[in-house]
Amino acid sequence: QALAAAAAAAPDDPVLWSELGNAHRAMGDATTAIACFEAAIRLQPHPDYYLNLGSTHAAIDELEEATRLYAMGLQLNPRHA
């Protein structure tokens, strides 16, 4: 709840959205995690956010989407494997 409150207070902070996505993913809430990672990416495309989003899609057996997102993250930083 603290992360959700922080994201609501600072909606333009991609790090908070990513952390909120990680929290939801850890709780098994893939739908909310995906929305959070997508918000982070809209604010600041970053390889970590694409990889986290891809991992969330992979966890729910959306492997083509996961592969596409991993590739997008690696395009931003090829050394980020």
A tleap script that builds the chain and sets N, CA, C and O, in Angstrom:
source leaprc.protein.ff14SB
mol = sequence {
  NGLN ALA LEU ALA ALA ALA ALA ALA ALA ALA
  PRO ASP ASP PRO VAL LEU TRP SER GLU LEU
  GLY ASN ALA HIE ARG ALA MET GLY ASP ALA
  THR THR ALA ILE ALA CYS PHE GLU ALA ALA
  ILE ARG LEU GLN PRO HIE PRO ASP TYR TYR
  LEU ASN LEU GLY SER THR HIE ALA ALA ILE
  ASP GLU LEU GLU GLU ALA THR ARG LEU TYR
  ALA MET GLY LEU GLN LEU ASN PRO ARG HIE
  CALA
}
set mol.1.N position { 0.812 -1.195 0.000 }
set mol.1.CA position { 0.000 0.000 0.000 }
set mol.1.C position { 0.854 1.257 0.000 }
set mol.1.O position { 0.473 2.281 -0.566 }
set mol.2.N position { 2.015 1.167 0.642 }
set mol.2.CA position { 2.895 2.337 0.680 }
set mol.2.C position { 3.375 2.689 -0.719 }
set mol.2.O position { 3.445 3.868 -1.067 }
set mol.3.N position { 3.712 1.675 -1.535 }
set mol.3.CA position { 4.151 1.948 -2.902 }
set mol.3.C position { 3.008 2.534 -3.732 }
set mol.3.O position { 3.223 3.447 -4.530 }
set mol.4.N position { 1.821 2.023 -3.550 }
set mol.4.CA position { 0.666 2.550 -4.287 }
set mol.4.C position { 0.420 4.008 -3.914 }
set mol.4.O position { 0.124 4.831 -4.781 }
set mol.5.N position { 0.540 4.324 -2.649 }
set mol.5.CA position { 0.360 5.713 -2.210 }
set mol.5.C position { 1.454 6.598 -2.783 }
set mol.5.O position { 1.191 7.727 -3.198 }
set mol.6.N position { 2.679 6.091 -2.808 }
set mol.6.CA position { 3.793 6.867 -3.356 }
set mol.6.C position { 3.599 7.100 -4.850 }
set mol.6.O position { 3.853 8.199 -5.342 }
set mol.7.N position { 3.150 6.071 -5.581 }
set mol.7.CA position { 2.916 6.225 -7.019 }
set mol.7.C position { 1.783 7.210 -7.279 }
set mol.7.O position { 1.834 7.975 -8.242 }
set mol.8.N position { 0.769 7.196 -6.432 }
set mol.8.CA position { -0.327 8.151 -6.583 }
set mol.8.C position { 0.138 9.571 -6.298 }
set mol.8.O position { -0.323 10.522 -6.929 }
set mol.9.N position { 1.054 9.710 -5.346 }
set mol.9.CA position { 1.569 11.039 -4.993 }
set mol.9.C position { 2.572 11.552 -6.019 }
set mol.9.O position { 2.725 12.761 -6.193 }
set mol.10.N position { 3.252 10.637 -6.694 }
set mol.10.CA position { 4.257 11.017 -7.697 }
set mol.10.C position { 4.009 10.211 -8.974 }
set mol.10.O position { 4.806 9.338 -9.319 }
set mol.11.N position { 2.917 10.497 -9.672 }
set mol.11.CA position { 2.543 9.678 -10.831 }
set mol.11.C position { 3.512 9.751 -12.004 }
set mol.11.O position { 3.407 8.959 -12.940 }
set mol.12.N position { 4.447 10.684 -11.967 }
set mol.12.CA position { 5.422 10.817 -13.051 }
set mol.12.C position { 6.756 10.161 -12.723 }
set mol.12.O position { 7.746 10.410 -13.411 }
set mol.13.N position { 6.802 9.336 -11.695 }
set mol.13.CA position { 8.049 8.675 -11.291 }
set mol.13.C position { 8.048 7.232 -11.790 }
set mol.13.O position { 7.365 6.382 -11.217 }
set mol.14.N position { 8.808 6.945 -12.852 }
set mol.14.CA position { 8.797 5.591 -13.403 }
set mol.14.C position { 9.359 4.539 -12.443 }
set mol.14.O position { 8.949 3.379 -12.489 }
set mol.15.N position { 10.280 4.930 -11.588 }
set mol.15.CA position { 10.856 3.969 -10.642 }
set mol.15.C position { 9.783 3.468 -9.685 }
set mol.15.O position { 9.715 2.274 -9.395 }
set mol.16.N position { 8.950 4.371 -9.198 }
set mol.16.CA position { 7.861 3.952 -8.307 }
set mol.16.C position { 6.896 3.015 -9.017 }
set mol.16.O position { 6.453 2.027 -8.432 }
set mol.17.N position { 6.567 3.309 -10.265 }
set mol.17.CA position { 5.667 2.427 -11.008 }
set mol.17.C position { 6.289 1.059 -11.199 }
set mol.17.O position { 5.607 0.040 -11.092 }
set mol.18.N position { 7.585 1.034 -11.483 }
set mol.18.CA position { 8.255 -0.251 -11.650 }
set mol.18.C position { 8.291 -1.042 -10.348 }
set mol.18.O position { 8.059 -2.251 -10.346 }
set mol.19.N position { 8.578 -0.372 -9.259 }
set mol.19.CA position { 8.598 -1.048 -7.959 }
set mol.19.C position { 7.210 -1.557 -7.585 }
set mol.19.O position { 7.071 -2.642 -7.021 }
set mol.20.N position { 6.197 -0.779 -7.898 }
set mol.20.CA position { 4.829 -1.213 -7.650 }
set mol.20.C position { 4.507 -2.440 -8.506 }
set mol.20.O position { 3.844 -3.371 -8.049 }
set mol.21.N position { 4.982 -2.429 -9.740 }
set mol.21.CA position { 4.806 -3.602 -10.603 }
set mol.21.C position { 5.494 -4.828 -10.038 }
set mol.21.O position { 4.936 -5.925 -10.070 }
set mol.22.N position { 6.707 -4.651 -9.517 }
set mol.22.CA position { 7.413 -5.778 -8.904 }
set mol.22.C position { 6.651 -6.321 -7.701 }
set mol.22.O position { 6.592 -7.534 -7.498 }
set mol.23.N position { 6.070 -5.431 -6.907 }
set mol.23.CA position { 5.307 -5.870 -5.736 }
set mol.23.C position { 4.081 -6.674 -6.161 }
set mol.23.O position { 3.786 -7.719 -5.583 }
set mol.24.N position { 3.378 -6.185 -7.163 }
set mol.24.CA position { 2.181 -6.906 -7.632 }
set mol.24.C position { 2.563 -8.236 -8.275 }
set mol.24.O position { 1.860 -9.232 -8.101 }
set mol.25.N position { 3.657 -8.261 -9.007 }
set mol.25.CA position { 4.107 -9.519 -9.611 }
set mol.25.C position { 4.433 -10.529 -8.521 }
set mol.25.O position { 4.088 -11.704 -8.641 }
set mol.26.N position { 5.090 -10.084 -7.471 }
set mol.26.CA position { 5.450 -10.982 -6.369 }
set mol.26.C position { 4.203 -11.514 -5.659 }
set mol.26.O position { 4.218 -12.620 -5.119 }
set mol.27.N position { 3.130 -10.727 -5.661 }
set mol.27.CA position { 1.878 -11.164 -5.027 }
set mol.27.C position { 1.017 -12.007 -5.968 }
set mol.27.O position { -0.052 -12.482 -5.585 }
set mol.28.N position { 1.494 -12.189 -7.203 }
set mol.28.CA position { 0.752 -12.998 -8.163 }
set mol.28.C position { -0.316 -12.245 -8.933 }
set mol.28.O position { -1.164 -12.860 -9.579 }
set mol.29.N position { -0.286 -10.933 -8.875 }
set mol.29.CA position { -1.263 -10.099 -9.579 }
set mol.29.C position { -0.648 -9.594 -10.877 }
set mol.29.O position { -0.197 -8.452 -10.967 }
set mol.30.N position { -0.638 -10.468 -11.881 }
set mol.30.CA position { 0.017 -10.138 -13.145 }
set mol.30.C position { -0.662 -8.979 -13.865 }
set mol.30.O position { 0.016 -8.150 -14.473 }
set mol.31.N position { -1.973 -8.910 -13.808 }
set mol.31.CA position { -2.694 -7.858 -14.526 }
set mol.31.C position { -2.285 -6.474 -14.035 }
set mol.31.O position { -2.014 -5.583 -14.841 }
set mol.32.N position { -2.240 -6.292 -12.731 }
set mol.32.CA position { -1.852 -4.995 -12.180 }
set mol.32.C position { -0.369 -4.748 -12.399 }
set mol.32.O position { 0.034 -3.619 -12.680 }
set mol.33.N position { 0.451 -5.790 -12.275 }
set mol.33.CA position { 1.889 -5.647 -12.516 }
set mol.33.C position { 2.144 -5.159 -13.937 }
set mol.33.O position { 2.959 -4.262 -14.154 }
set mol.34.N position { 1.450 -5.745 -14.895 }
set mol.34.CA position { 1.611 -5.339 -16.294 }
set mol.34.C position { 1.250 -3.870 -16.472 }
set mol.34.O position { 1.972 -3.130 -17.140 }
set mol.35.N position { 0.144 -3.448 -15.883 }
set mol.35.CA position { -0.270 -2.041 -15.990 }
set mol.35.C position { 0.782 -1.115 -15.393 }
set mol.35.O position { 1.058 -0.048 -15.940 }
set mol.36.N position { 1.364 -1.520 -14.280 }
set mol.36.CA position { 2.388 -0.695 -13.627 }
set mol.36.C position { 3.648 -0.599 -14.479 }
set mol.36.O position { 4.200 0.487 -14.654 }
set mol.37.N position { 4.102 -1.732 -15.008 }
set mol.37.CA position { 5.303 -1.703 -15.851 }
set mol.37.C position { 5.059 -0.892 -17.117 }
set mol.37.O position { 5.948 -0.175 -17.577 }
set mol.38.N position { 3.867 -1.001 -17.679 }
set mol.38.CA position { 3.541 -0.201 -18.869 }
set mol.38.C position { 3.548 1.288 -18.541 }
set mol.38.O position { 3.976 2.098 -19.363 }
set mol.39.N position { 3.080 1.656 -17.351 }
set mol.39.CA position { 3.122 3.059 -16.937 }
set mol.39.C position { 4.566 3.530 -16.819 }
set mol.39.O position { 4.896 4.637 -17.243 }
set mol.40.N position { 5.421 2.701 -16.250 }
set mol.40.CA position { 6.838 3.056 -16.119 }
set mol.40.C position { 7.468 3.270 -17.489 }
set mol.40.O position { 8.226 4.218 -17.693 }
set mol.41.N position { 7.151 2.387 -18.419 }
set mol.41.CA position { 7.718 2.483 -19.778 }
set mol.41.C position { 7.231 3.741 -20.484 }
set mol.41.O position { 8.006 4.396 -21.181 }
set mol.42.N position { 5.958 4.088 -20.316 }
set mol.42.CA position { 5.444 5.321 -20.937 }
set mol.42.C position { 6.208 6.542 -20.429 }
set mol.42.O position { 6.463 7.487 -21.175 }
set mol.43.N position { 6.561 6.504 -19.166 }
set mol.43.CA position { 7.270 7.639 -18.573 }
set mol.43.C position { 8.751 7.660 -18.934 }
set mol.43.O position { 9.328 8.722 -19.168 }
set mol.44.N position { 9.361 6.476 -18.977 }
set mol.44.CA position { 10.792 6.392 -19.272 }
set mol.44.C position { 11.124 5.000 -19.800 }
set mol.44.O position { 11.261 4.060 -19.017 }
set mol.45.N position { 11.255 4.859 -21.106 }
set mol.45.CA position { 11.641 3.552 -21.628 }
set mol.45.C position { 13.005 3.147 -21.059 }
set mol.45.O position { 14.006 3.831 -21.273 }
set mol.46.N position { 13.027 2.057 -20.353 }
set mol.46.CA position { 14.257 1.590 -19.718 }
set mol.46.C position { 14.313 0.068 -19.850 }
set mol.46.O position { 13.288 -0.599 -19.707 }
set mol.47.N position { 15.488 -0.485 -20.120 }
set mol.47.CA position { 15.590 -1.942 -20.298 }
set mol.47.C position { 15.010 -2.737 -19.132 }
set mol.47.O position { 14.361 -3.759 -19.354 }
set mol.48.N position { 15.228 -2.296 -17.906 }
set mol.48.CA position { 14.707 -3.030 -16.747 }
set mol.48.C position { 13.183 -3.151 -16.800 }
set mol.48.O position { 12.626 -4.200 -16.476 }
set mol.49.N position { 12.526 -2.088 -17.203 }
set mol.49.CA position { 11.066 -2.102 -17.231 }
set mol.49.C position { 10.555 -3.060 -18.300 }
set mol.49.O position { 9.579 -3.779 -18.085 }
set mol.50.N position { 11.222 -3.064 -19.455 }
set mol.50.CA position { 10.836 -4.016 -20.505 }
set mol.50.C position { 11.091 -5.453 -20.063 }
set mol.50.O position { 10.272 -6.335 -20.317 }
set mol.51.N position { 12.210 -5.689 -19.410 }
set mol.51.CA position { 12.515 -7.044 -18.965 }
set mol.51.C position { 11.557 -7.492 -17.873 }
set mol.51.O position { 11.143 -8.652 -17.860 }
set mol.52.N position { 11.197 -6.608 -16.963 }
set mol.52.CA position { 10.219 -6.946 -15.932 }
set mol.52.C position { 8.847 -7.221 -16.543 }
set mol.52.O position { 8.161 -8.164 -16.148 }
set mol.53.N position { 8.458 -6.401 -17.498 }
set mol.53.CA position { 7.182 -6.603 -18.173 }
set mol.53.C position { 7.195 -7.921 -18.938 }
set mol.53.O position { 6.222 -8.675 -18.913 }
set mol.54.N position { 8.299 -8.188 -19.612 }
set mol.54.CA position { 8.433 -9.454 -20.332 }
set mol.54.C position { 8.362 -10.657 -19.401 }
set mol.54.O position { 7.721 -11.658 -19.722 }
set mol.55.N position { 9.007 -10.562 -18.270 }
set mol.55.CA position { 8.972 -11.665 -17.302 }
set mol.55.C position { 7.562 -11.906 -16.773 }
set mol.55.O position { 7.168 -13.046 -16.526 }
set mol.56.N position { 6.816 -10.835 -16.604 }
set mol.56.CA position { 5.436 -10.978 -16.140 }
set mol.56.C position { 4.592 -11.669 -17.199 }
set mol.56.O position { 3.785 -12.541 -16.878 }
set mol.57.N position { 4.772 -11.290 -18.451 }
set mol.57.CA position { 4.041 -11.966 -19.528 }
set mol.57.C position { 4.457 -13.431 -19.630 }
set mol.57.O position { 3.617 -14.300 -19.864 }
set mol.58.N position { 5.726 -13.702 -19.459 }
set mol.58.CA position { 6.194 -15.095 -19.510 }
set mol.58.C position { 5.564 -15.921 -18.393 }
set mol.58.O position { 5.232 -17.089 -18.594 }
set mol.59.N position { 5.401 -15.323 -17.227 }
set mol.59.CA position { 4.833 -16.033 -16.080 }
set mol.59.C position { 3.383 -16.443 -16.315 }
set mol.59.O position { 2.891 -17.385 -15.692 }
set mol.60.N position { 2.701 -15.738 -17.211 }
set mol.60.CA position { 1.312 -16.098 -17.501 }
set mol.60.C position { 1.205 -16.733 -18.897 }
set mol.60.O position { 0.155 -16.696 -19.538 }
set mol.61.N position { 2.320 -17.310 -19.341 }
set mol.61.CA position { 2.396 -18.079 -20.591 }
set mol.61.C position { 2.093 -17.268 -21.846 }
set mol.61.O position { 1.600 -17.812 -22.835 }
set mol.62.N position { 2.381 -15.988 -21.811 }
set mol.62.CA position { 2.284 -15.151 -23.012 }
set mol.62.C position { 3.702 -14.992 -23.559 }
set mol.62.O position { 4.305 -13.922 -23.480 }
set mol.63.N position { 4.213 -16.089 -24.115 }
set mol.63.CA position { 5.630 -16.153 -24.459 }
set mol.63.C position { 6.009 -15.298 -25.660 }
set mol.63.O position { 7.110 -14.751 -25.701 }
set mol.64.N position { 5.118 -15.174 -26.638 }
set mol.64.CA position { 5.449 -14.318 -27.785 }
set mol.64.C position { 5.585 -12.861 -27.348 }
set mol.64.O position { 6.503 -12.157 -27.768 }
set mol.65.N position { 4.663 -12.424 -26.506 }
set mol.65.CA position { 4.735 -11.044 -26.010 }
set mol.65.C position { 5.976 -10.863 -25.136 }
set mol.65.O position { 6.637 -9.826 -25.201 }
set mol.66.N position { 6.287 -11.854 -24.330 }
set mol.66.CA position { 7.487 -11.786 -23.487 }
set mol.66.C position { 8.735 -11.651 -24.350 }
set mol.66.O position { 9.605 -10.830 -24.059 }
set mol.67.N position { 8.826 -12.442 -25.396 }
set mol.67.CA position { 9.985 -12.393 -26.294 }
set mol.67.C position { 10.104 -11.028 -26.961 }
set mol.67.O position { 11.197 -10.474 -27.078 }
set mol.68.N position { 8.968 -10.495 -27.395 }
set mol.68.CA position { 8.970 -9.167 -28.032 }
set mol.68.C position { 9.469 -8.097 -27.057 }
set mol.68.O position { 10.249 -7.221 -27.432 }
set mol.69.N position { 9.018 -8.176 -25.815 }
set mol.69.CA position { 9.420 -7.186 -24.812 }
set mol.69.C position { 10.884 -7.333 -24.433 }
set mol.69.O position { 11.578 -6.333 -24.251 }
set mol.70.N position { 11.364 -8.572 -24.312 }
set mol.70.CA position { 12.792 -8.779 -24.039 }
set mol.70.C position { 13.625 -8.149 -25.153 }
set mol.70.O position { 14.627 -7.485 -24.885 }
set mol.71.N position { 13.208 -8.359 -26.404 }
set mol.71.CA position { 13.946 -7.799 -27.539 }
set mol.71.C position { 13.949 -6.276 -27.488 }
set mol.71.O position { 14.963 -5.650 -27.795 }
set mol.72.N position { 12.838 -5.680 -27.108 }
set mol.72.CA position { 12.775 -4.220 -27.016 }
set mol.72.C position { 13.722 -3.708 -25.931 }
set mol.72.O position { 14.401 -2.699 -26.123 }
set mol.73.N position { 13.766 -4.394 -24.807 }
set mol.73.CA position { 14.686 -4.008 -23.736 }
set mol.73.C position { 16.134 -4.120 -24.179 }
set mol.73.O position { 16.957 -3.256 -23.877 }
set mol.74.N position { 16.432 -5.186 -24.892 }
set mol.74.CA position { 17.807 -5.375 -25.350 }
set mol.74.C position { 18.194 -4.383 -26.441 }
set mol.74.O position { 19.370 -4.047 -26.583 }
set mol.75.N position { 17.218 -3.913 -27.210 }
set mol.75.CA position { 17.505 -2.869 -28.199 }
set mol.75.C position { 17.960 -1.590 -27.500 }
set mol.75.O position { 18.830 -0.874 -27.997 }
set mol.76.N position { 17.371 -1.317 -26.362 }
set mol.76.CA position { 17.759 -0.103 -25.620 }
set mol.76.C position { 19.163 -0.231 -25.031 }
set mol.76.O position { 19.903 0.748 -24.932 }
set mol.77.N position { 19.509 -1.446 -24.647 }
set mol.77.CA position { 20.839 -1.687 -24.082 }
set mol.77.C position { 21.234 -3.135 -24.337 }
set mol.77.O position { 20.885 -4.019 -23.554 }
set mol.78.N position { 21.971 -3.389 -25.443 }
set mol.78.CA position { 22.337 -4.758 -25.794 }
set mol.78.C position { 23.155 -5.492 -24.730 }
set mol.78.O position { 23.188 -6.722 -24.727 }
set mol.79.N position { 23.793 -4.783 -23.855 }
set mol.79.CA position { 24.593 -5.424 -22.788 }
set mol.79.C position { 23.748 -5.795 -21.581 }
set mol.79.O position { 24.252 -6.378 -20.621 }
set mol.80.N position { 22.487 -5.463 -21.626 }
set mol.80.CA position { 21.605 -5.657 -20.475 }
set mol.80.C position { 20.939 -7.027 -20.561 }
set mol.80.O position { 19.719 -7.132 -20.693 }
set mol.81.N position { 21.743 -8.052 -20.484 }
set mol.81.CA position { 21.205 -9.408 -20.604 }
set mol.81.C position { 21.162 -10.090 -19.268 }
set mol.81.O position { 20.737 -11.241 -19.176 }
savepdb mol mol.pdb
quit
